[in-house]
Amino acid sequence: MGKIFASRLRGLRVLTDRGLRVGQIHDMLVDEASGKIQAVLVRPESKEVAKNLPTDESGNIMIPFNAVTAIRDFVVVNERSLAVQQLKAR
């Protein structure tokens, strides 16, 4: 991935690589020591989407940044990575 300003990401739609609408980027979780993005916080499209995924205290889905496969006019995440997160959350 190339370089992109974090401010440009806020509000972008998040889709899986199979076309499932997840929601919109609300914020990011950054490791204070390394400066690396750990997770993307996504305002869920529906309660059904967020049902089995890890969320923060505000109900935003926490998607690990390593699940992000592309950033253009929207953000694409790997659906298999989300499935792994669902299993870990249980």
N, C-alpha and C positions, 0 to 999 in steps of 0.2 A: 504494500500500500504506500502511496505517496504521502506527502504532508498535507494536513488540513487543519484549519483553526477549529478549536473545540466549540466556539460560539456558533459556528455554522451547523453543528450537529443538532443543537437543541431544536426540538420540534419536528425533526425528520421522522418519517414513517419507517417502522421496522417490520420487515417481512422475513419469513423463513425462505430457505432455498427451494421450497415446494409451493410457495405462494400464500401461505397462511399469514394473515395480518395479525401482528402481535400488538402493536401500539405505536406510540411516539416517544422519542427520546426526551427524557425530562432532565437528566443529569448524568454525571459520571463519577465513579469512585476511583480515586487515584492514590497509589501508594506514596505516602509522604516521603519516605526515605529514597526510593528509586525514581519516583516521578512517573512510573509506568501506570497506564490505565488498567485497573483490575476488573471493573465491571461497568456495564452501561445500565443505567436505571431507566426503565421504560414504563410510561403510563399505559396500562393495558387497554386494549381495544374493547374488551369485555371481561366480566367476572369469570366467564368460562375459560378464557385464555390463561388467566392468572391462577386458576384454581389449584393446580398442582406444581407451580413453579415457585422458587424461593422469592420472597418479597421483603422489602424494607418496612419500617414502621408506618410509612405512608401508603402502603399498598402498591408501590412501584415494583415491577419485576426486575430482579437482579440477574442480568445476563452476563456471563463471563466474557471479557473482551476477546479472548481467544476463540470464541464462537462466531465472531464477526468475520465474514468472508469478503464483503465488498461494501464500499461506501460511494454512492453517486448521488442521484436524486432521492434515494432512499437507502436504508441500511439493510443489508442481507445477513441473516444469521443462519448457521448450520442447524437444521432441525434435529439431527442426531445429537448434537451437543445439548440442545434443550431437553431431549428425552433423558439424557444422562443426568441433567440437573433435576428433572422430575423424580428420578429414582433416588437421588441423594436426599431430596427434600422430604421423602416419606419416612 
